Amino acid sequence: MKHKNQVFDSVLDLVGNTPLIKLNKVTSKFKGNFYAKVEYFNPGQSTKDRIATYIIEAAEKQGILSPGDTIIETTSGNTGFSLALVSIIKGYNCVLAVSSKSSADKIDMLKTMGAKVYVCPAHVSADDPRSYYEVAKRLHSEIKGSVYINQYFNQLNIDAHYNSTGPEIWNQTEGKITHLIACSGTGGTISGTAKYLKEQNPNIKVIGVDAYGSVIKKYHETKEFDENEIYPYRIEGLGKNLIPTATDFEVIDEFVKVTDEDSAHTARLLARTEGLFVGYTSGAATQAIMQLGEQGMFKQGDNVVVIFPDHGSRYMSKVYSDKWMQEQGFFDSLNEATVQKVEYIK
């Protein structure tokens, strides 16, 4: 419960009502106005706080969760952190099956929040017993008094954003939003938000961001699951090697794919130009804007909202590490002068 003078009963009262911040420099050469829905203002520093709180409270209302029970989930990191946060406040155990693609920073944060973490190989098929999907299912069957959140196939994932993110953006733009751009992993964020916004104005264009190596874009266009689309990629929390039912493809107008390298550089660019220290997927979403802007999608008077899912601190060992960027070959095409150096005074 929120009290006067910004005093709160717990951090869970701070979930939602994140700010919309205008982008001024990275989009300066394009027509229209561009705004970021900056989700790292949630207490767990990501948009996943919304679904963690919403789904757990729904389970409590249904009587299927009691103090001392165990919450189980598959996660690339952010949902796990949010579930661990909610579990601490509400008195649950938290067990997480995590993709090995998740940064070391994220895994350390999960352990710090008291979660039991199982790190599973990222580049195996979804039905492989070692995949984080199958490991979570197995743990759920083995642990008595456990609830499997199953965000990829949970309608409540969509509902959480339909009831919060969508109305917030509509109100913040005074109903003048023309485009929504969001990354699609589980699909809950873009689907729930888009569903609400299109009910208010069906002319709003909704654009999903997908990764090369993911099946999502082609499935949206053909309704066919093509295994040939699948290959390893580096961006966490974006794209999939399966089709989540938490993605409502009917409310998404189109998908655009972005590369690992471009997305990493654009995340760094946001920090240097806008002062927004955001995660890898925020770089991907902004990269999509830049590609669409180059194609002439936006016009004067458009109000484009892009969702920035999380904070850059979760990627210190990845996109914000010069060593990692060098190892990926992401600096090869750059002039060395563009890479900041550190000088040590002796």
ChimeraX attribute file (.defattr): number of C-alpha atoms within 10 A of each C-alpha:
attribute: neighborCount
match mode: 1-to-1
recipient: residues
	/A:1	9
	/A:2	11
	/A:3	9
	/A:4	6
	/A:5	6
	/A:6	7
	/A:7	10
	/A:8	13
	/A:9	10
	/A:10	10
	/A:11	13
	/A:12	20
	/A:13	15
	/A:14	18
	/A:15	22
	/A:16	19
	/A:17	17
	/A:18	17
	/A:19	17
	/A:20	20
	/A:21	15
	/A:22	15
	/A:23	19
	/A:24	13
	/A:25	12
	/A:26	18
	/A:27	17
	/A:28	11
	/A:29	11
	/A:30	18
	/A:31	16
	/A:32	17
	/A:33	20
	/A:34	23
	/A:35	21
	/A:36	21
	/A:37	23
	/A:38	24
	/A:39	28
	/A:40	23
	/A:41	19
	/A:42	25
	/A:43	17
	/A:44	25
	/A:45	22
	/A:46	24
	/A:47	29
	/A:48	28
	/A:49	28
	/A:50	25
	/A:51	25
	/A:52	27
	/A:53	19
	/A:54	19
	/A:55	20
	/A:56	21
	/A:57	15
	/A:58	14
	/A:59	14
	/A:60	13
	/A:61	10
	/A:62	9
	/A:63	9
	/A:64	13
	/A:65	19
	/A:66	14
	/A:67	12
	/A:68	14
	/A:69	18
	/A:70	20
	/A:71	24
	/A:72	26
	/A:73	25
	/A:74	26
	/A:75	25
	/A:76	24
	/A:77	26
	/A:78	27
	/A:79	25
	/A:80	30
	/A:81	29
	/A:82	26
	/A:83	32
	/A:84	30
	/A:85	24
	/A:86	21
	/A:87	24
	/A:88	15
	/A:89	11
	/A:90	15
	/A:91	13
	/A:92	20
	/A:93	19
	/A:94	27
	/A:95	26
	/A:96	30
	/A:97	26
	/A:98	27
	/A:99	23
	/A:100	17
	/A:101	19
	/A:102	23
	/A:103	19
	/A:104	16
	/A:105	15
	/A:106	21
	/A:107	24
	/A:108	14
	/A:109	18
	/A:110	26
	/A:111	14
	/A:112	12
	/A:113	17
	/A:114	16
	/A:115	24
	/A:116	15
	/A:117	16
	/A:118	16
	/A:119	19
	/A:120	21
	/A:121	14
	/A:122	18
	/A:123	17
	/A:124	15
	/A:125	16
	/A:126	15
	/A:127	12
	/A:128	13
	/A:129	15
	/A:130	18
	/A:131	22
	/A:132	28
	/A:133	22
	/A:134	17
	/A:135	22
	/A:136	25
	/A:137	17
	/A:138	12
	/A:139	17
	/A:140	20
	/A:141	13
	/A:142	10
	/A:143	14
	/A:144	10
	/A:145	15
	/A:146	22
	/A:147	19
	/A:148	17
	/A:149	23
	/A:150	19
	/A:151	23
	/A:152	23
	/A:153	17
	/A:154	17
	/A:155	17
	/A:156	21
	/A:157	28
	/A:158	27
	/A:159	22
	/A:160	23
	/A:161	27
	/A:162	22
	/A:163	15
	/A:164	19
	/A:165	26
	/A:166	23
	/A:167	17
	/A:168	21
	/A:169	24
	/A:170	17
	/A:171	11
	/A:172	15
	/A:173	15
	/A:174	9
	/A:175	14
	/A:176	16
	/A:177	24
	/A:178	21
	/A:179	20
	/A:180	22
	/A:181	26
	/A:182	32
	/A:183	29
	/A:184	25
	/A:185	27
	/A:186	26
	/A:187	27
	/A:188	29
	/A:189	28
	/A:190	31
	/A:191	28
	/A:192	26
	/A:193	27
	/A:194	31
	/A:195	22
	/A:196	22
	/A:197	28
	/A:198	16
	/A:199	11
	/A:200	14
	/A:201	15
	/A:202	14
	/A:203	12
	/A:204	19
	/A:205	19
	/A:206	25
	/A:207	25
	/A:208	25
	/A:209	26
	/A:210	28
	/A:211	28
	/A:212	22
	/A:213	19
	/A:214	25
	/A:215	23
	/A:216	33
	/A:217	23
	/A:218	15
	/A:219	16
	/A:220	18
	/A:221	12
	/A:222	9
	/A:223	11
	/A:224	12
	/A:225	15
	/A:226	15
	/A:227	13
	/A:228	9
	/A:229	15
	/A:230	18
	/A:231	13
	/A:232	13
	/A:233	17
	/A:234	19
	/A:235	25
	/A:236	22
	/A:237	22
	/A:238	24
	/A:239	26
	/A:240	23
	/A:241	21
	/A:242	19
	/A:243	20
	/A:244	17
	/A:245	17
	/A:246	24
	/A:247	25
	/A:248	18
	/A:249	20
	/A:250	11
	/A:251	21
	/A:252	20
	/A:253	14
	/A:254	16
	/A:255	23
	/A:256	19
	/A:257	21
	/A:258	20
	/A:259	17
	/A:260	21
	/A:261	18
	/A:262	15
	/A:263	24
	/A:264	24
	/A:265	20
	/A:266	23
	/A:267	25
	/A:268	20
	/A:269	18
	/A:270	20
	/A:271	15
	/A:272	13
	/A:273	12
	/A:274	14
	/A:275	10
	/A:276	21
	/A:277	19
	/A:278	25
	/A:279	30
	/A:280	29
	/A:281	31
	/A:282	29
	/A:283	30
	/A:284	30
	/A:285	30
	/A:286	29
	/A:287	24
	/A:288	28
	/A:289	26
	/A:290	17
	/A:291	14
	/A:292	15
	/A:293	17
	/A:294	12
	/A:295	9
	/A:296	11
	/A:297	13
	/A:298	20
	/A:299	12
	/A:300	9
	/A:301	12
	/A:302	16
	/A:303	20
	/A:304	23
	/A:305	25
	/A:306	24
	/A:307	24
	/A:308	28
	/A:309	28
	/A:310	25
	/A:311	24
	/A:312	22
	/A:313	14
	/A:314	24
	/A:315	20
	/A:316	16
	/A:317	16
	/A:318	22
	/A:319	29
	/A:320	20
	/A:321	12
	/A:322	17
	/A:323	13
	/A:324	15
	/A:325	18
	/A:326	12
	/A:327	11
	/A:328	15
	/A:329	12
	/A:330	17
	/A:331	18
	/A:332	11
	/A:333	7
	/A:334	11
	/A:335	8
	/A:336	10
	/A:337	7
	/A:338	8
	/A:339	10
	/A:340	8
	/A:341	9
	/A:342	6
	/A:343	6
	/A:344	5
	/A:345	4
	/A:346	3
